[in-house]
C-alpha cells in the first residue's frame, strides 16, 4: 500500500496511498524502512499527546483564574465545557485528597 518519498539522505519522509510522482517507490507495509518510519511517527504522536495533556492543564488553570477573578462565569461556557471542567475539578480534588502529603500540618510537633 505505501508509496514512499525519500529525502536526500534516502530516508523516508512521507507515505502515500497512491503514487503522486513517478519517482515515488512502492514498499510493502511490512518493509523495515516503512516500519521504522511509522514507529518514529508514533513516537512523535506520543510526544504531542504529552504536550497536549500539559497544555490542557494550562488552559484549565487559566479558566480557573478567570473564574476566580469574576472575569468569566462558569455559566458563560457551553454545558459540555462546564461538565468537563467540573468532572476534571472533582477528579483532581479526589486525587489530591488521596495523595500522601508529608508537609500537611498535623497538629502535633512529633518528628517521625
C-alpha positions in Angstrom: 0.0 0.0 0.0 2.6 2.7 0.9 4.2 4.7 -1.8 7.1 6.5 -0.2 9.0 9.7 -0.8 12.6 9.7 0.3 14.8 12.7 1.3 18.3 13.4 0.1 19.7 11.0 2.8 17.5 8.2 1.4 15.3 8.2 4.5 11.5 8.0 4.1 10.0 11.4 4.6 6.3 10.6 3.7 3.9 7.8 3.0 1.1 7.9 0.4 -1.8 5.7 -0.7 -1.2 6.4 -4.4 1.9 7.5 -6.3 1.9 11.3 -6.7 5.1 11.3 -8.8 6.8 8.8 -10.9 9.9 8.9 -8.7 8.0 7.5 -5.7 8.7 3.9 -5.0 6.3 1.3 -3.6 7.2 -0.6 -0.5 5.2 -3.2 1.4 3.8 -2.1 4.7 6.0 -4.7 6.4 9.2 -3.4 4.9 11.7 -2.4 7.7 12.0 1.2 6.4 8.3 1.7 6.5 8.0 0.1 9.9 10.8 2.4 11.2 9.1 5.5 9.7 5.7 4.5 11.3 7.4 3.9 14.6 9.1 7.3 14.5 5.7 8.9 13.7 4.1 7.0 16.6 6.8 8.4 19.0 6.2 11.9 17.7 2.4 11.4 18.3 3.2 10.3 21.8 5.3 13.4 22.4 2.4 15.6 21.1 0.0 13.8 23.3 2.1 14.6 26.3 2.3 18.2 25.3 -1.4 18.3 24.7 -2.0 16.9 28.2 0.2 19.6 29.7 -1.5 22.3 27.6 -4.9 21.2 28.7 -3.8 21.7 32.3 -2.6 25.2 31.5 -5.9 26.1 29.8 -7.8 24.6 32.9 -5.7 26.8 35.2 -6.4 29.9 33.0 -10.1 29.2 33.2 -9.9 28.7 36.9 -8.1 32.1 37.3 -10.7 33.9 35.1 -13.5 32.3 37.2 -11.8 33.3 40.5 -11.4 36.9 39.3 -15.0 37.0 38.2 -13.9 37.8 34.6 -15.7 34.7 33.4 -18.7 32.9 34.8 -19.0 29.1 34.5 -22.4 29.6 33.0 -20.8 31.6 30.1 -19.4 28.3 28.9 -21.3 25.7 26.9 -22.9 23.0 29.0 -20.5 20.3 27.7 -17.5 22.5 28.7 -19.0 23.1 32.2 -19.5 19.4 32.7 -15.9 18.6 31.6 -14.4 21.3 33.8 -16.4 20.2 36.8 -15.5 16.5 36.2 -11.8 17.3 36.0 -12.0 19.5 39.1 -13.7 16.7 41.1 -11.1 14.2 39.8 -8.2 16.4 40.7 -9.6 17.2 44.1 -10.2 13.5 44.9 -6.7 12.6 43.6 -5.0 15.3 45.7 -7.1 14.3 48.8 -5.8 10.7 48.4 -2.2 11.8 47.9 0.4 11.5 50.6 1.0 15.0 51.9 4.2 15.0 54.0 4.1 18.7 54.8 0.4 19.0 56.0 0.1 20.4 59.4 -0.8 17.5 61.8 -1.4 19.5 65.0 1.5 17.7 66.6 5.1 18.6 66.9 6.2 14.9 66.7 9.0 14.2 64.4 8.7 10.9 62.5 
